[in-house]
Structure formats: C-alpha cells, structure tokens
Amino acid sequence: MTREILLRDVIDDDLPVFFAQQLDADANRMAAFTAKDPADRAAFTAHWATIRGDDTVTIRTILVDGQVAGHVLRFDEAGQPEVSYWLGKDYWGQGVATGALSAFLGQQQTRPLYARAARDNRASIRVLEKCGFTIVGEDKGFSNARGVEVEEVILSIPCPSPVGEGRR
Ligand SMILES: CC(C)(COP(=O)(O)OP(=O)(O)OC[C@H]1O[C@@H](n2cnc3c(N)ncnc32)[C@H](O)[C@@H]1OP(=O)(O)O)[C@@H](O)C(=O)NCCC(=O)NCCS
C-alpha cells in the first residue's frame, strides 16, 4: 500500500506531536546532537518560537496519510545552508524520510546544501545518499544524548553542473 507523503507549513497543533517525538530515547541516541534535555518543555517551546520566527529557517511538517509524522527543516549553520529532519518512531523504515526529504529538496533550490549525521546513524546517512548527498567531510562534537564526543559526517549536494558539462 502506497502512503501519501505531504509537506505543509507548521501549525501550532503540530508542536505537541513534535515534543512527544523529541522525547524518544532511541531517536535521541541515533541523532546524537540533540537538545540538552529533551523533556524540558519550556526550552522546546522557546526553541520552536525562535526557529519559526526566523526568516532564514524553513520548516515543513511531514504528513503521512494526513497524520503528523515529523518535520524537515533548512537552516544556516556557520553561513552554510543545512537540512535536518526527525520522524516519530511509528513512521520509521517505510521510506517516509526519503520521500519527505526529496520533496523538500524540490522546494529548496539552494545549492550547495549540506547535512550532518552521526557517523553511526546509518539510516540518516542512507536517506541523504538516496536523495543525492555525498559525504564531503567529517567532524566531531559533544553529543548531549550520549554524553560523549561523537564523530559525524558532513554531506553535501553540489551545485548542478553547467549545461553540457560531462558530455565531452
Ligand atoms: C533517520 C530517520 C529520519 C530515517 O527515517 P526513515 O523514514 O526510517 O528512513 P527511510 O525509510 O526513508 O529509509 C532510508 C534508507 O535507510 C535505511 N534504514 C532505515 N533505518 C535504518 C537503520 N536503523 N539502520 C540502517 N539503515 C536503515 C532503509 O533501509 C533505507 O535504505 P534502502 O532503501 O537502501 O533499504 C528516522 O529514523 C529518524 O527520524 N530518526 C531519529 C532522528 C534522526 O536521526 N534524525 C536525523 C538526524 S541527522
């Protein structure tokens, strides 16, 4: 059965769902670079107010068959445009992140576009690779979710080649 994956603007009613998704311990461990205390509702509310009010950030709610499955966003990190995403566990392993990110990339024409993932977050790296990203670098940073420094990879979708390039 094919599921309908749609993106739409975030509405206030999505926030309790995103908060519940943020509480998931497995998701936090997987993503690694997460909120200091995922259960801190005031910090969550303040963070979402900030990013929803920031013109340089674009966030879309991911709907699967009309239900709020998660979110995908574009933001600037040290002057570079990056994407990220988070899905509720009920939606994992069904191609939802791949479908949602590829739809989002169709709406976000900025290139190059970057993404980061913990080196051991195979699911996220695979989602990015399926959407055209390749690994272009590495970094490491302190993971709030794991309480240790964690290695991460940096991925990018390059600018499109000029017309005709590659045909010689
Ligand atoms: C990472 C995440 C977005 C993946 O979403 P998803 O909808 O399950 O991904 P998809 O179903 O589109 O799967 C894409 C690919 O990853 C693979 N994959 C999915 N889960 C995997 C896992 N746990 N381990 C290894 N590969 C996995 C799938 O098999 C698929 O590859 P394939 O087509 O070659 O078989 C989701 O697990 C999530 O939200 N996790 C918590 C937050 C997070 O890690 N966000 C990313 C921060 S960088």
The ligand as an SDF file (V2000), in Angstrom:
LIG
                    3D

 48 50  0  0  0  0  0  0  0  0999 V2000
   16.8320    8.7870   10.4520 C   0  0  0  0  0  0  0  0  0  0  0  0
   15.3500    8.7430   10.0920 C   0  0  0  0  0  0  0  0  0  0  0  0
   14.8990   10.1140    9.6110 C   0  0  0  0  0  0  0  0  0  0  0  0
   15.1760    7.6970    8.9610 C   0  0  0  0  0  0  0  0  0  0  0  0
   13.8230    7.7680    8.5200 O   0  0  0  0  0  0  0  0  0  0  0  0
   13.1210    6.5790    7.7440 P   0  0  0  0  0  0  0  0  0  0  0  0
   11.8270    7.1050    7.2000 O   0  0  0  0  0  0  0  0  0  0  0  0
   13.0680    5.3690    8.5920 O   0  0  0  0  0  0  0  0  0  0  0  0
   14.1120    6.3140    6.5200 O   0  0  0  0  0  0  0  0  0  0  0  0
   13.6850    5.5730    5.1610 P   0  0  0  0  0  0  0  0  0  0  0  0
   12.5920    4.5910    5.4620 O   0  0  0  0  0  0  0  0  0  0  0  0
   13.4240    6.6290    4.1310 O   0  0  0  0  0  0  0  0  0  0  0  0
   14.9790    4.7110    4.8580 O   0  0  0  0  0  0  0  0  0  0  0  0
   16.0200    5.1760    4.0510 C   0  0  0  0  0  0  0  0  0  0  0  0
   17.0990    4.1160    3.9960 C   0  0  0  0  0  0  0  0  0  0  0  0
   17.6810    3.9070    5.2880 O   0  0  0  0  0  0  0  0  0  0  0  0
   17.6540    2.5430    5.6170 C   0  0  0  0  0  0  0  0  0  0  0  0
   17.4360    2.4550    7.0450 N   0  0  0  0  0  0  0  0  0  0  0  0
   16.3390    2.8150    7.7380 C   0  0  0  0  0  0  0  0  0  0  0  0
   16.5270    2.5820    9.0420 N   0  0  0  0  0  0  0  0  0  0  0  0
   17.7700    2.0490    9.1770 C   0  0  0  0  0  0  0  0  0  0  0  0
   18.5410    1.6090   10.2740 C   0  0  0  0  0  0  0  0  0  0  0  0
   18.0740    1.6840   11.5330 N   0  0  0  0  0  0  0  0  0  0  0  0
   19.7920    1.1480   10.0250 N   0  0  0  0  0  0  0  0  0  0  0  0
   20.2870    1.0930    8.7780 C   0  0  0  0  0  0  0  0  0  0  0  0
   19.6020    1.5170    7.6740 N   0  0  0  0  0  0  0  0  0  0  0  0
   18.3530    1.9710    7.8820 C   0  0  0  0  0  0  0  0  0  0  0  0
   16.4880    1.9870    4.8360 C   0  0  0  0  0  0  0  0  0  0  0  0
   16.6290    0.5860    4.6630 O   0  0  0  0  0  0  0  0  0  0  0  0
   16.6090    2.7530    3.5380 C   0  0  0  0  0  0  0  0  0  0  0  0
   17.6400    2.2770    2.7200 O   0  0  0  0  0  0  0  0  0  0  0  0
   17.3480    1.2700    1.4660 P   0  0  0  0  0  0  0  0  0  0  0  0
   16.2910    1.9290    0.6350 O   0  0  0  0  0  0  0  0  0  0  0  0
   18.6700    1.1420    0.8310 O   0  0  0  0  0  0  0  0  0  0  0  0
   16.8350   -0.0100    2.0880 O   0  0  0  0  0  0  0  0  0  0  0  0
   14.4590    8.3260   11.3150 C   0  0  0  0  0  0  0  0  0  0  0  0
   14.9240    7.0930   11.8080 O   0  0  0  0  0  0  0  0  0  0  0  0
   14.5250    9.3370   12.4460 C   0  0  0  0  0  0  0  0  0  0  0  0
   13.7900   10.3190   12.4500 O   0  0  0  0  0  0  0  0  0  0  0  0
   15.4100    9.0890   13.4300 N   0  0  0  0  0  0  0  0  0  0  0  0
   15.5510    9.9610   14.6170 C   0  0  0  0  0  0  0  0  0  0  0  0
   16.0530   11.3730   14.3120 C   0  0  0  0  0  0  0  0  0  0  0  0
   17.2670   11.4000   13.4110 C   0  0  0  0  0  0  0  0  0  0  0  0
   18.1830   10.5720   13.4900 O   0  0  0  0  0  0  0  0  0  0  0  0
   17.2690   12.4090   12.5290 N   0  0  0  0  0  0  0  0  0  0  0  0
   18.4010   12.6410   11.6190 C   0  0  0  0  0  0  0  0  0  0  0  0
   19.4480   13.4750   12.2960 C   0  0  0  0  0  0  0  0  0  0  0  0
   20.8870   13.6180   11.2580 S   0  0  0  0  0  0  0  0  0  0  0  0
  1  2  1  0
  2  3  1  0
  2  4  1  0
  2 36  1  0
  4  5  1  0
  5  6  1  0
  6  7  2  0
  6  8  1  0
  6  9  1  0
  9 10  1  0
 10 11  2  0
 10 12  1  0
 10 13  1  0
 13 14  1  0
 14 15  1  0
 15 16  1  0
 15 30  1  0
 16 17  1  0
 17 18  1  0
 17 28  1  0
 18 19  1  0
 18 27  1  0
 19 20  2  0
 20 21  1  0
 21 22  1  0
 21 27  2  0
 22 23  1  0
 22 24  2  0
 24 25  1  0
 25 26  2  0
 26 27  1  0
 28 29  1  0
 28 30  1  0
 30 31  1  0
 31 32  1  0
 32 33  2  0
 32 34  1  0
 32 35  1  0
 36 37  1  0
 36 38  1  0
 38 39  2  0
 38 40  1  0
 40 41  1  0
 41 42  1  0
 42 43  1  0
 43 44  2  0
 43 45  1  0
 45 46  1  0
 46 47  1  0
 47 48  1  0
M  END
$$$$
